[in-house]
């Protein structure tokens, strides 16, 4: 079953070899791009899942801290949490898991195509007629003898593309000479740089989210691991790494610029945090949305308190002013009463005093000033005749 699958993959590679003008490197590049395009929907879905996972790291750590002594309960709460927020904890690994079989198949197909070298002799001719006696050639598997890729490989012992033998590894080229190994080392450097950029993009999607230890380890180890295995692989597989890595870098850039933070319908991703605290100790919520809501409520409450305090101050000032007016009125009333009393005293003193021209005040009403009283005429005495 696997042999038939390898044969089909080799025929796809032969198709790209033909349409690129019998270019080994062009065939590898087109094959890699085809695989990446097919995996694009899965990559988009996994990217959204990874972004949700990054945003939910604080809440996940809270659950882990809360149920650190109960592993079963922790797993149950985490599964509920994943379900409520519509995330797949393995979603970010799906593209890598799918690409791994593709890489293995490509590795096996290349081994079958260039893994067998035979020498043409006078009695044996496993190569094309153009190959001189004593020269070696590939005897490819998984392809028919009449295909273009089979004929090209059966006539040479190299897969030359831009001066690089894609059938040779960097370690083997370095054993020959450093100059020969320079193109291979340059490709390995591209693998290292592109892997680092890719890991940096993944960890830097959400700067506010916490980066866990696993992501930090992947950021440091994965690029070095890719460069290490590229040193021992054939140049064709290293070219596959270079093309796929730079494709993913461009893809992640596009996602971060145009699709970042949106769900399948193009709407912003909302995080739903699971509240497992008792009712009496429940805060207003968890997650970014609840945090922003709580902060907005706090600001609104502070503004309302400030307005209420300002209103109370105005009411107190009005009350003080009203009290002052009332006190002034009472004071005027007291003065009016005093004036009235003085007027009565003047009237009573008029009988005993002959002249008293001083005005007196008599209050007609409460708080009203009294008019001055005029001196009364003295009665005339009748003369005796």
C-alpha positions as CSV (number, residue, x, y, z in Angstrom):
1,X,0.0,0.0,0.0
2,X,2.8,2.4,0.9
3,X,4.7,1.6,-2.3
4,X,1.7,2.7,-4.4
5,X,1.5,5.9,-2.4
6,X,5.2,6.6,-3.0
7,X,4.7,5.9,-6.7
8,X,1.9,8.5,-6.8
9,X,4.0,11.0,-5.0
10,X,6.9,10.4,-7.4
11,X,4.6,10.9,-10.4
12,X,3.5,14.3,-9.0
13,X,7.1,15.3,-8.7
14,X,7.7,14.1,-12.3
15,X,4.8,16.3,-13.4
16,X,6.3,19.4,-11.8
17,X,9.7,18.4,-13.3
18,X,8.2,18.5,-16.8
19,X,6.4,21.8,-16.5
20,X,9.5,23.6,-15.1
21,X,11.6,22.6,-18.0
22,X,13.3,19.6,-16.3
23,X,14.4,21.6,-13.3
24,X,15.0,19.5,-10.1
25,X,14.9,22.6,-7.8
26,X,11.8,24.0,-9.6
27,X,10.0,20.6,-9.1
28,X,10.8,20.6,-5.4
29,X,9.7,24.2,-5.0
30,X,6.3,23.6,-6.8
31,X,5.7,20.4,-4.8
32,X,6.4,22.3,-1.5
33,X,4.1,25.2,-2.4
34,X,1.3,22.8,-3.4
35,X,1.5,21.1,-0.1
36,X,1.5,24.4,1.8
37,X,-1.5,25.7,-0.2
38,X,-3.5,22.5,0.6
39,X,-2.7,22.9,4.3
40,X,-3.7,26.7,4.4
41,X,-7.2,26.2,5.8
42,X,-5.8,23.9,8.5
43,X,-3.1,26.5,9.2
44,X,-5.6,29.3,9.6
45,X,-7.7,27.3,12.0
46,X,-4.7,26.2,14.1
47,X,-3.4,29.8,14.2
48,X,-6.7,31.0,15.7
49,X,-6.6,28.2,18.2
50,X,-3.1,29.1,19.2
51,X,-4.0,32.8,19.6
52,X,-6.9,31.8,21.9
53,X,-4.6,29.6,23.9
54,X,-2.1,32.5,24.3
55,X,-4.9,34.9,25.5
56,X,-6.2,32.3,27.9
57,X,-2.9,31.5,29.5
58,X,-3.6,33.6,32.7
59,X,-6.9,31.9,33.2
60,X,-5.4,28.4,32.6
61,X,-2.7,29.2,35.1
62,X,-5.3,30.2,37.6
63,X,-7.1,26.9,37.2
64,X,-3.8,25.0,37.5
65,X,-3.0,26.8,40.7
66,X,-6.5,26.3,42.1
67,X,-6.6,22.6,41.4
68,X,-2.9,21.8,41.7
69,X,-3.7,19.0,44.3
70,X,-6.5,17.4,42.3
71,X,-5.3,16.3,38.9
72,X,-8.5,14.8,37.8
73,X,-10.6,17.8,38.7
74,X,-8.0,20.0,36.9
75,X,-8.4,18.0,33.7
76,X,-12.2,18.2,33.9
77,X,-12.2,22.0,34.4
78,X,-9.6,22.5,31.6
79,X,-11.8,20.4,29.2
80,X,-14.9,22.4,30.1
81,X,-12.8,25.6,29.7
82,X,-11.6,24.6,26.3
83,X,-15.2,23.7,25.2
84,X,-16.7,27.0,26.4
85,X,-14.0,29.0,24.6
86,X,-14.2,26.8,21.4
87,X,-10.5,26.0,21.3
88,X,-8.5,22.8,20.6
89,X,-5.4,22.3,22.8
90,X,-3.8,20.4,19.9
91,X,-4.9,22.7,17.2
92,X,-1.6,24.5,16.9
93,X,0.2,21.3,16.3
94,X,-2.1,20.0,13.5
95,X,-0.1,21.6,10.6
96,X,3.1,20.2,11.9
97,X,1.5,16.8,12.4
98,X,0.2,16.8,8.9
99,X,3.5,18.0,7.3
100,X,5.4,15.3,9.1
101,X,4.0,12.5,6.9
102,X,4.5,14.6,3.8
103,X,8.2,15.1,4.8
104,X,8.6,11.3,5.4
105,X,7.0,10.5,2.1
106,X,9.3,13.0,0.3
107,X,12.3,11.6,2.1
108,X,11.4,8.0,1.0
109,X,10.7,9.0,-2.5
110,X,14.0,10.9,-2.8
111,X,15.8,7.9,-1.4
112,X,14.2,5.7,-4.0
113,X,15.0,8.1,-6.8
114,X,18.7,8.8,-6.0
115,X,19.5,6.1,-3.4
116,X,20.8,3.6,-5.9
117,X,23.9,4.3,-8.0
118,X,25.2,1.8,-10.5
119,X,28.1,1.8,-12.9
120,X,27.9,1.1,-16.6
121,X,30.2,-1.6,-17.7
122,X,30.8,-3.3,-21.1
123,X,28.6,-6.2,-20.1
124,X,26.0,-4.3,-18.0
125,X,24.2,-1.1,-19.0
126,X,21.7,0.0,-16.3
127,X,22.1,3.6,-17.5
128,X,21.0,5.5,-20.6
129,X,23.0,5.0,-23.8
130,X,24.5,8.4,-23.4
131,X,26.4,7.4,-20.3
132,X,30.0,6.3,-21.1
133,X,31.4,3.1,-19.8
134,X,32.8,3.4,-16.3
135,X,30.4,6.2,-15.3
136,X,27.7,6.0,-12.7
137,X,24.0,6.8,-12.9
138,X,20.9,6.7,-10.7
139,X,18.5,3.8,-11.1
140,X,15.3,5.5,-9.8
141,X,12.4,3.6,-8.2
142,X,8.7,4.6,-8.1
143,X,8.8,5.8,-11.7
144,X,8.3,4.2,-15.1
145,X,11.3,4.1,-17.4
146,X,9.6,6.3,-20.0
147,X,9.0,9.3,-17.7
148,X,11.1,12.5,-18.0
149,X,12.4,12.4,-14.5
150,X,13.5,8.8,-14.7
151,X,15.4,9.4,-18.0
152,X,17.1,12.5,-16.5
153,X,18.3,10.7,-13.4
154,X,19.3,7.5,-15.2
155,X,21.7,9.6,-17.3
156,X,23.7,11.1,-14.5
157,X,24.9,10.7,-10.9
158,X,23.9,14.2,-9.8
159,X,20.8,16.4,-9.3
160,X,22.2,19.7,-10.3
161,X,20.3,22.9,-9.7
162,X,22.0,26.3,-9.6
163,X,25.3,24.5,-9.2
164,X,24.1,22.5,-6.2
165,X,23.8,18.8,-6.2
166,X,20.4,18.2,-4.5
167,X,21.2,14.5,-4.1
168,X,24.2,15.3,-1.8
169,X,24.1,16.4,1.9
170,X,26.1,19.2,3.5
171,X,28.1,16.8,5.6
172,X,29.2,14.9,2.5
173,X,30.0,18.1,0.6
174,X,32.0,19.4,3.6
175,X,34.1,16.2,3.6
176,X,35.1,17.0,0.0
177,X,36.0,20.7,0.5
178,X,34.7,23.8,2.3
179,X,34.2,25.6,-1.0
180,X,31.9,22.8,-2.2
181,X,29.9,22.9,1.1
182,X,29.3,26.7,1.0
183,X,26.0,26.5,-0.9
184,X,24.7,23.8,1.4
185,X,25.8,25.8,4.5
186,X,24.0,28.9,3.0
187,X,20.8,26.9,2.7
188,X,21.2,25.6,6.3
189,X,21.6,29.2,7.4
190,X,18.3,30.1,5.7
191,X,16.6,27.2,7.5
192,X,17.9,28.5,10.8
193,X,16.9,32.1,10.2
194,X,13.5,31.2,8.8
195,X,12.7,28.8,11.7
196,X,13.7,31.5,14.2
197,X,11.5,34.1,12.5
198,X,8.6,31.7,12.4
199,X,8.9,30.8,16.1
200,X,9.2,34.5,17.0
201,X,6.0,35.3,15.1
202,X,4.1,32.6,16.9
203,X,5.3,33.8,20.4
204,X,4.8,37.5,19.5
205,X,1.3,37.4,18.2
206,X,-0.2,38.7,21.4
207,X,2.4,40.7,23.3
208,X,0.1,41.0,26.4
209,X,-0.2,37.3,26.7
210,X,2.1,35.3,28.9
211,X,4.6,33.0,27.1
212,X,4.9,29.7,28.8
213,X,8.0,27.7,29.3
214,X,7.3,25.3,26.4
215,X,7.0,28.2,23.9
216,X,10.3,29.6,25.2
217,X,11.9,26.2,24.8
218,X,10.6,25.8,21.2
219,X,11.8,29.3,20.4
220,X,15.3,28.4,21.3
221,X,15.6,24.7,20.4
222,X,13.5,24.3,17.3
223,X,15.6,26.5,14.9
224,X,18.8,24.8,16.1
225,X,17.2,21.4,15.7
226,X,16.1,22.2,12.2
227,X,19.5,23.4,11.2
228,X,21.2,20.3,12.8
229,X,19.1,17.7,10.9
230,X,19.5,19.8,7.7
231,X,23.2,19.2,7.9
232,X,22.7,15.5,7.4
233,X,19.9,15.5,4.9
234,X,20.0,15.7,1.1
235,X,20.0,19.1,-0.5
236,X,16.5,18.5,-2.0
237,X,15.0,18.0,1.5
238,X,16.8,21.1,2.8
239,X,15.3,23.1,-0.1
240,X,11.9,21.8,1.0
241,X,12.6,23.1,4.5
242,X,13.7,26.5,3.2
243,X,10.6,27.0,0.9
244,X,8.1,25.7,3.5
245,X,9.6,27.9,6.3
246,X,9.5,31.1,4.2
247,X,6.0,30.3,3.0
248,X,4.9,30.0,6.6
249,X,6.7,33.2,7.6
250,X,4.8,35.1,4.8
251,X,1.6,33.3,5.8
252,X,1.9,34.3,9.4
253,X,2.6,37.9,8.4
254,X,-0.5,37.9,6.4
255,X,-2.6,36.4,9.2
256,X,-1.2,38.9,11.7
257,X,-1.9,41.8,9.4
258,X,-5.4,40.9,8.1
259,X,-6.9,38.0,10.0
260,X,-5.4,38.5,13.5
261,X,-7.9,38.3,16.3
262,X,-10.9,37.3,14.2
263,X,-13.0,34.2,14.2
264,X,-14.3,32.2,11.2
265,X,-16.9,34.8,10.4
266,X,-14.4,37.7,10.6
267,X,-15.6,38.9,14.0
268,X,-13.3,39.7,16.8
269,X,-12.4,36.8,19.1
270,X,-14.1,37.0,22.5
271,X,-12.7,35.0,25.4
272,X,-15.1,33.3,27.8
273,X,-13.5,32.6,31.1
274,X,-14.9,29.9,33.3
275,X,-15.8,30.9,36.9
276,X,-15.3,28.2,39.4
277,X,-15.3,30.2,42.6
278,X,-18.2,30.1,45.1
279,X,-21.1,32.5,44.6
280,X,-20.2,34.7,47.6
281,X,-16.6,35.1,46.4
282,X,-17.4,35.6,42.7
283,X,-15.7,38.6,41.1
284,X,-17.3,40.2,38.1
285,X,-15.5,37.9,35.7
286,X,-12.3,36.7,34.2
287,X,-10.5,37.2,31.0
288,X,-9.8,40.3,28.9
289,X,-13.4,41.2,28.3
290,X,-14.4,40.9,31.9
291,X,-11.3,42.9,32.9
292,X,-12.1,45.7,30.6
293,X,-15.8,45.7,31.7
294,X,-14.8,45.8,35.3
295,X,-12.4,48.7,34.7
296,X,-15.1,50.6,32.8
297,X,-17.5,50.1,35.6
298,X,-14.9,51.3,38.1
299,X,-14.3,54.5,36.1
300,X,-18.1,55.0,35.7
301,X,-18.6,54.5,39.5
302,X,-15.8,57.0,40.3
303,X,-17.4,59.6,38.0
304,X,-20.8,59.1,39.6
305,X,-19.2,59.4,43.1
306,X,-17.5,62.6,42.0
307,X,-20.7,64.1,40.7
308,X,-22.6,63.0,43.8
309,X,-19.9,64.6,46.0
310,X,-20.1,67.8,44.0
311,X,-23.9,67.8,44.3
312,X,-23.7,67.3,48.0
313,X,-21.3,70.2,48.3
314,X,-23.7,72.5,46.3
315,X,-26.6,71.4,48.5
316,X,-24.6,72.1,51.6
317,X,-23.7,75.6,50.3
318,X,-27.3,76.4,49.5
319,X,-28.4,75.2,52.9
320,X,-25.7,77.4,54.6
321,X,-26.9,80.4,52.5
322,X,-30.5,79.8,53.4
323,X,-29.6,79.4,57.0
324,X,-27.7,82.7,56.9
325,X,-30.7,84.4,55.3
326,X,-33.0,83.1,57.9
327,X,-30.7,84.2,60.7
328,X,-30.6,87.7,59.1
329,X,-34.4,87.8,59.0
330,X,-34.6,86.8,62.6
331,X,-32.1,89.4,63.4
332,X,-34.2,92.1,61.6
333,X,-37.2,90.9,63.5
334,X,-35.5,91.2,66.8
335,X,-34.4,94.7,65.9
336,X,-38.0,95.5,64.9
337,X,-39.3,94.2,68.1
338,X,-36.7,96.3,70.0
339,X,-37.8,99.3,68.1
340,X,-41.4,98.7,68.9
341,X,-40.6,98.4,72.5
342,X,-38.7,101.6,72.4
343,X,-41.6,103.4,70.7
344,X,-43.9,102.4,73.5
345,X,-41.4,103.6,76.0
346,X,-41.3,106.9,74.3
347,X,-45.0,107.3,74.3
348,X,-45.1,106.5,77.9
349,X,-42.3,109.0,78.6
350,X,-44.1,111.7,76.7
351,X,-46.5,112.3,79.5
352,X,-43.7,113.1,81.9
353,X,-41.4,114.8,79.4
354,X,-42.3,118.0,77.7
355,X,-40.3,117.6,74.5
356,X,-39.1,114.5,72.9
357,X,-38.3,114.8,69.2
358,X,-36.2,111.6,68.8
359,X,-37.8,109.3,66.2
360,X,-38.6,105.8,67.4
361,X,-39.1,102.7,65.3
362,X,-42.2,100.5,65.5
363,X,-42.4,97.3,63.5
364,X,-45.5,97.0,61.5
365,X,-44.7,93.5,60.6
366,X,-42.1,90.9,61.2
367,X,-38.8,92.0,59.8
368,X,-40.2,95.3,58.5
369,X,-38.5,98.6,59.7
370,X,-40.8,100.9,61.7
371,X,-41.6,104.5,60.6
372,X,-40.4,107.3,63.0
373,X,-43.1,108.7,65.2
374,X,-43.8,112.5,65.0
375,X,-44.0,114.6,68.1
376,X,-47.6,115.1,69.3
377,X,-48.8,118.8,69.8
378,X,-49.1,120.0,73.3
379,X,-52.6,120.8,74.5
380,X,-53.2,124.5,75.1
381,X,-54.4,125.7,78.5
382,X,-57.5,127.9,78.6
383,X,-57.1,131.4,80.0
384,X,-59.2,132.5,82.8
385,X,-61.2,135.6,82.2
